[in-house]
Amino acid sequence: MVKQWTDREGQTLAVLVEHFAQPGAGRLWLGDLAEQTGLEESELEHRLHRLAEGGFIVVDRRGPGIAGVVEVLPKGWQVSTGEPNDQGFAVEILVGRLAAAVEQETDPKKRGVLFGLLSAVRTFSLEFGPKASAELLAKWMKIE
């Protein structure tokens, strides 16, 4: 469950989801992920281990260590894209609606802007946690 993670795991998952959302994206090696996140490989390996244990990602193991990430599982996509869950947090509803809007938009410029907004809201949620984000969004945007 997300609440068992630190925000660090959420941030790492967001980077992985963005990678695997690209057409033709393949395995993401630990070194490449370290470059993208600016984290030490040892810290990243710890985060990836926790995400894999939680059933959010599939990792490529080489001996006792993690060599890279093979895929993000449906549970990880759901958490990272903020699909509405049974608790219906406002931030999850907003991100879910933005994700649907990105998929439906045919104008490349508008789609790019929507995707940027989706990424920003998702990153905000992962950084501050879903509860704090929902409270702020509900207050600022009057989402109930």
Backbone as CSV, one residue per row, in Angstrom:
resi,resn,N_x,N_y,N_z,CA_x,CA_y,CA_z,C_x,C_y,C_z
1,MET,0.838,-1.179,0.000,0.000,0.000,0.000,0.889,1.252,0.000
2,VAL,0.460,2.286,-0.651,1.255,3.497,-0.808,1.643,4.092,0.536
3,LYS,0.771,4.069,1.497,1.055,4.714,2.772,2.230,4.069,3.491
4,GLN,2.615,2.852,3.105,3.757,2.186,3.716,5.067,2.703,3.135
5,TRP,5.018,3.396,2.011,6.230,3.912,1.398,6.592,5.246,1.985
6,THR,7.821,5.635,1.666,8.193,7.027,1.877,7.862,7.744,0.573
7,ASP,7.943,9.063,0.584,7.727,9.816,-0.653,8.773,9.443,-1.693
8,ARG,9.935,8.979,-1.245,11.015,8.625,-2.171,10.607,7.504,-3.118
9,GLU,9.918,6.508,-2.594,9.462,5.426,-3.466,8.460,5.952,-4.480
10,GLY,7.592,6.859,-4.049,6.622,7.440,-4.962,7.282,8.236,-6.073
11,GLN,8.322,8.978,-5.731,9.045,9.751,-6.734,9.719,8.830,-7.744
12,THR,10.308,7.753,-7.252,10.970,6.787,-8.138,9.948,6.123,-9.042
13,LEU,8.798,5.761,-8.500,7.749,5.146,-9.304,7.268,6.090,-10.395
14,ALA,7.148,7.376,-10.082,6.711,8.358,-11.083,7.691,8.417,-12.251
15,VAL,8.989,8.368,-11.975,9.999,8.365,-13.037,9.869,7.106,-13.880
16,LEU,9.650,5.965,-13.230,9.503,4.699,-13.955,8.267,4.705,-14.848
17,VAL,7.165,5.208,-14.335,5.936,5.262,-15.124,6.134,6.150,-16.345
18,GLU,6.786,7.287,-16.172,7.037,8.168,-17.314,7.900,7.465,-18.357
19,HIS,8.896,6.699,-17.903,9.752,5.964,-18.839,8.940,4.934,-19.620
20,PHE,8.185,4.103,-18.901,7.447,3.016,-19.548,6.215,3.497,-20.307
21,ALA,5.823,4.753,-20.127,4.709,5.312,-20.896,5.133,5.669,-22.317
22,GLN,6.431,5.767,-22.548,6.930,6.105,-23.884,6.772,4.909,-24.819
23,PRO,6.347,5.128,-26.052,6.202,4.020,-27.004,7.538,3.305,-27.204
24,GLY,7.500,1.992,-27.138,8.691,1.180,-27.365,9.688,1.177,-26.219
25,ALA,9.304,1.723,-25.076,10.226,1.757,-23.934,10.527,0.340,-23.468
26,GLY,11.782,0.088,-23.229,12.200,-1.224,-22.736,12.753,-1.119,-21.332
27,ARG,13.400,-2.161,-20.935,14.020,-2.266,-19.612,14.812,-1.000,-19.280
28,LEU,14.730,-0.572,-18.034,15.472,0.603,-17.583,16.530,0.114,-16.596
29,TRP,17.791,0.230,-16.999,18.902,-0.253,-16.180,19.108,0.657,-14.975
30,LEU,19.635,0.091,-13.926,19.840,0.816,-12.679,20.699,2.064,-12.893
31,GLY,21.772,1.955,-13.657,22.642,3.099,-13.919,21.927,4.223,-14.648
32,ASP,21.089,3.850,-15.629,20.324,4.863,-16.371,19.298,5.547,-15.469
33,LEU,18.662,4.759,-14.612,17.689,5.321,-13.675,18.389,6.253,-12.684
34,ALA,19.574,5.880,-12.257,20.346,6.734,-11.341,20.652,8.074,-12.008
35,GLU,21.006,8.050,-13.287,21.264,9.294,-14.015,20.014,10.167,-14.075
36,GLN,18.869,9.547,-14.350,17.616,10.302,-14.482,17.160,10.908,-13.161
37,THR,17.403,10.193,-12.079,16.915,10.665,-10.781,17.956,11.448,-9.992
38,GLY,19.236,11.281,-10.355,20.306,11.940,-9.610,20.606,11.267,-8.285
39,LEU,20.146,10.029,-8.124,20.355,9.300,-6.872,21.510,8.316,-7.005
40,GLU,22.094,7.976,-5.884,23.127,6.938,-5.846,22.462,5.589,-6.136
41,GLU,23.202,4.699,-6.798,22.635,3.392,-7.141,22.218,2.598,-5.904
42,SER,22.968,2.726,-4.813,22.612,1.979,-3.600,21.266,2.439,-3.041
43,GLU,21.010,3.751,-3.050,19.720,4.285,-2.590,18.598,3.835,-3.515
44,LEU,18.868,3.896,-4.822,17.863,3.477,-5.799,17.530,2.000,-5.648
45,GLU,18.546,1.194,-5.457,18.315,-0.244,-5.320,17.414,-0.531,-4.125
46,HIS,17.613,0.206,-3.032,16.759,0.051,-1.853,15.308,0.413,-2.188
47,ARG,15.115,1.520,-2.881,13.765,1.939,-3.271,13.115,0.909,-4.191
48,LEU,13.872,0.447,-5.173,13.331,-0.523,-6.124,12.960,-1.827,-5.436
49,HIS,13.765,-2.223,-4.471,13.465,-3.439,-3.717,12.110,-3.307,-3.018
50,ARG,11.878,-2.155,-2.393,10.598,-1.942,-1.705,9.422,-1.920,-2.689
51,LEU,9.613,-1.283,-3.836,8.546,-1.238,-4.841,8.252,-2.631,-5.387
52,ALA,9.298,-3.415,-5.609,9.110,-4.785,-6.112,8.407,-5.645,-5.069
53,GLU,8.808,-5.524,-3.815,8.158,-6.286,-2.739,6.673,-5.948,-2.632
54,GLY,6.334,-4.685,-2.901,4.937,-4.252,-2.819,4.104,-4.617,-4.030
55,GLY,4.731,-5.211,-5.045,3.992,-5.609,-6.243,3.714,-4.471,-7.204
56,PHE,4.559,-3.424,-7.161,4.352,-2.276,-8.034,5.193,-2.343,-9.306
57,ILE,6.334,-3.041,-9.245,7.224,-3.155,-10.397,7.801,-4.566,-10.469
58,VAL,8.375,-4.892,-11.639,9.126,-6.135,-11.818,10.570,-5.733,-12.080
59,VAL,11.493,-6.305,-11.300,12.902,-5.955,-11.450,13.677,-7.100,-12.087
60,ASP,14.813,-6.752,-12.665,15.754,-7.712,-13.224,16.846,-7.895,-12.179
61,ARG,16.928,-9.082,-11.630,17.928,-9.347,-10.591,19.156,-10.003,-11.215
62,ARG,20.302,-9.561,-10.778,21.573,-10.178,-11.143,22.253,-10.528,-9.833
63,GLY,22.183,-11.796,-9.475,22.696,-12.195,-8.169,21.804,-11.598,-7.097
64,PRO,22.394,-11.119,-6.022,21.572,-10.544,-4.952,21.101,-9.111,-5.247
65,GLY,21.693,-8.475,-6.251,21.363,-7.085,-6.531,20.320,-6.922,-7.623
66,ILE,19.898,-5.694,-7.824,18.933,-5.343,-8.860,19.679,-4.671,-10.004
67,ALA,19.495,-5.213,-11.211,20.176,-4.661,-12.384,19.339,-3.591,-13.072
68,GLY,18.018,-3.712,-12.971,17.150,-2.753,-13.632,15.691,-3.071,-13.406
69,VAL,14.841,-2.324,-14.086,13.395,-2.503,-13.967,12.860,-2.978,-15.307
70,VAL,12.078,-4.046,-15.280,11.522,-4.654,-16.478,10.187,-4.018,-16.841
71,GLU,9.339,-3.789,-15.831,8.031,-3.190,-16.101,7.409,-2.633,-14.833
72,VAL,6.444,-1.750,-15.038,5.612,-1.250,-13.945,4.306,-2.034,-14.029
73,LEU,3.910,-2.644,-12.924,2.693,-3.458,-12.887,1.449,-2.568,-12.792
74,PRO,0.263,-3.128,-13.086,-0.962,-2.322,-13.055,-1.166,-1.548,-11.752
75,LYS,-0.828,-2.160,-10.648,-0.957,-1.493,-9.352,-0.095,-0.223,-9.319
76,GLY,1.112,-0.300,-9.867,1.995,0.859,-9.911,1.470,1.949,-10.818
77,TRP,0.912,1.559,-11.974,0.320,2.541,-12.890,-0.847,3.238,-12.221
78,GLN,-1.675,2.452,-11.540,-2.860,3.031,-10.904,-2.460,4.068,-9.862
79,VAL,-1.477,3.724,-9.033,-1.037,4.648,-7.991,-0.413,5.892,-8.610
80,SER,0.457,5.699,-9.584,1.197,6.827,-10.137,0.345,7.747,-10.992
81,THR,-0.631,7.202,-11.685,-1.483,8.048,-12.526,-2.674,8.589,-11.755
82,GLY,-2.840,8.153,-10.511,-3.893,8.707,-9.672,-5.290,8.306,-10.069
83,GLU,-5.434,7.103,-10.620,-6.788,6.649,-10.940,-7.612,6.664,-9.659
84,PRO,-8.837,7.138,-9.726,-9.643,7.203,-8.508,-9.763,5.844,-7.830
85,ASN,-9.590,5.836,-6.520,-9.758,4.591,-5.778,-11.017,4.688,-4.923
86,ASP,-11.202,3.697,-4.083,-12.425,3.661,-3.294,-12.515,4.809,-2.290
87,GLN,-11.372,5.447,-1.981,-11.409,6.574,-1.059,-11.729,7.876,-1.787
88,GLY,-11.515,7.910,-3.103,-11.892,9.062,-3.912,-11.199,10.357,-3.557
89,PHE,-9.901,10.303,-3.216,-9.186,11.541,-2.924,-9.326,12.506,-4.081
90,ALA,-9.475,13.773,-3.774,-9.643,14.783,-4.821,-8.478,14.794,-5.792
91,VAL,-7.266,14.649,-5.278,-6.105,14.679,-6.173,-6.133,13.490,-7.124
92,GLU,-6.566,12.342,-6.651,-6.628,11.161,-7.505,-7.703,11.330,-8.580
93,ILE,-8.804,11.934,-8.219,-9.865,12.182,-9.189,-9.378,13.160,-10.254
94,LEU,-8.721,14.240,-9.814,-8.203,15.224,-10.761,-7.175,14.605,-11.698
95,VAL,-6.238,13.850,-11.154,-5.207,13.231,-11.986,-5.828,12.206,-12.924
96,GLY,-6.799,11.465,-12.446,-7.492,10.512,-13.310,-8.177,11.201,-14.480
97,ARG,-8.807,12.337,-14.210,-9.476,13.093,-15.274,-8.461,13.674,-16.254
98,LEU,-7.332,14.163,-15.737,-6.286,14.685,-16.618,-5.709,13.577,-17.493
99,ALA,-5.500,12.395,-16.914,-4.977,11.271,-17.695,-5.936,10.916,-18.829
100,ALA,-7.229,10.929,-18.535,-8.221,10.639,-19.575,-8.208,11.724,-20.643
101,ALA,-8.052,12.984,-20.230,-8.018,14.095,-21.191,-6.799,13.994,-22.099
102,VAL,-5.652,13.590,-21.545,-4.438,13.416,-22.353,-4.674,12.344,-23.412
103,GLU,-5.287,11.253,-23.022,-5.549,10.155,-23.960,-6.497,10.570,-25.079
104,GLN,-7.469,11.412,-24.773,-8.486,11.785,-25.749,-8.085,12.949,-26.641
105,GLU,-7.117,13.753,-26.208,-6.724,14.947,-26.968,-5.981,14.570,-28.243
106,THR,-6.386,15.147,-29.367,-5.747,14.846,-30.651,-4.770,15.935,-31.089
107,ASP,-4.932,17.151,-30.584,-4.023,18.241,-30.920,-2.711,18.034,-30.160
108,PRO,-1.582,17.854,-30.855,-0.309,17.563,-30.186,0.112,18.639,-29.181
109,LYS,-0.128,19.902,-29.508,0.260,20.977,-28.594,-0.559,20.917,-27.307
110,LYS,-1.873,20.773,-27.459,-2.734,20.679,-26.275,-2.416,19.428,-25.472
111,ARG,-2.167,18.330,-26.181,-1.835,17.075,-25.501,-0.555,17.237,-24.679
112,GLY,0.439,17.917,-25.243,1.692,18.154,-24.531,1.499,18.979,-23.271
113,VAL,0.671,20.011,-23.375,0.400,20.866,-22.215,-0.369,20.082,-21.151
114,LEU,-1.364,19.322,-21.578,-2.119,18.504,-20.624,-1.221,17.487,-19.932
115,PHE,-0.312,16.874,-20.703,0.597,15.890,-20.112,1.512,16.565,-19.093
116,GLY,1.959,17.794,-19.402,2.781,18.542,-18.448,2.025,18.834,-17.161
117,LEU,0.757,19.208,-17.303,-0.070,19.471,-16.132,-0.288,18.192,-15.328
118,LEU,-0.564,17.103,-16.027,-0.739,15.804,-15.373,0.513,15.438,-14.586
119,SER,1.668,15.593,-15.195,2.932,15.264,-14.525,3.152,16.143,-13.301
120,ALA,2.839,17.434,-13.430,3.037,18.357,-12.309,2.129,18.010,-11.133
121,VAL,0.864,17.718,-11.414,-0.071,17.392,-10.336,0.317,16.063,-9.691
122,ARG,0.696,15.096,-10.519,1.106,13.790,-9.986,2.363,13.941,-9.128
123,THR,3.330,14.710,-9.597,4.560,14.921,-8.836,4.261,15.621,-7.519
124,PHE,3.365,16.619,-7.563,2.956,17.317,-6.352,2.349,16.327,-5.360
125,SER,1.495,15.448,-5.847,0.846,14.467,-4.990,1.852,13.509,-4.381
126,LEU,2.801,13.052,-5.199,3.795,12.115,-4.692,4.747,12.792,-3.712
127,GLU,5.023,14.050,-3.939,5.945,14.790,-3.070,5.341,15.048,-1.694
128,PHE,4.081,15.455,-1.655,3.466,15.858,-0.397,2.505,14.825,0.173
129,GLY,2.260,13.760,-0.568,1.350,12.721,-0.100,-0.064,12.990,-0.558
130,PRO,-0.832,11.917,-0.802,-2.181,12.090,-1.344,-3.127,12.844,-0.423
131,LYS,-2.990,12.651,0.887,-3.931,13.311,1.796,-3.705,14.822,1.801
132,ALA,-2.443,15.257,1.962,-2.146,16.689,1.974,-2.486,17.326,0.636
133,SER,-2.205,16.613,-0.444,-2.511,17.138,-1.772,-4.003,17.289,-1.965
134,ALA,-4.758,16.300,-1.531,-6.210,16.357,-1.674,-6.784,17.520,-0.880
135,GLU,-6.252,17.725,0.335,-6.743,18.827,1.156,-6.474,20.173,0.488
136,LEU,-5.265,20.336,-0.059,-4.928,21.585,-0.729,-5.769,21.793,-1.982
137,LEU,-5.907,20.747,-2.776,-6.703,20.878,-4.000,-8.165,21.167,-3.678
138,ALA,-8.694,20.499,-2.672,-10.090,20.725,-2.299,-10.287,22.166,-1.840
139,LYS,-9.298,22.677,-1.116,-9.396,24.050,-0.618,-9.260,25.053,-1.764
140,TRP,-8.275,24.854,-2.622,-7.975,25.809,-3.667,-8.924,25.710,-4.862
141,MET,-9.366,24.504,-5.176,-10.154,24.310,-6.384,-11.601,23.951,-6.086
142,LYS,-11.946,23.893,-4.829,-13.310,23.571,-4.400,-13.777,22.199,-4.915
143,ILE,-12.834,21.243,-4.936,-13.191,19.868,-5.312,-13.597,19.157,-4.028
144,GLU,-14.736,18.515,-4.059,-15.213,17.806,-2.875,-15.273,16.332,-3.136
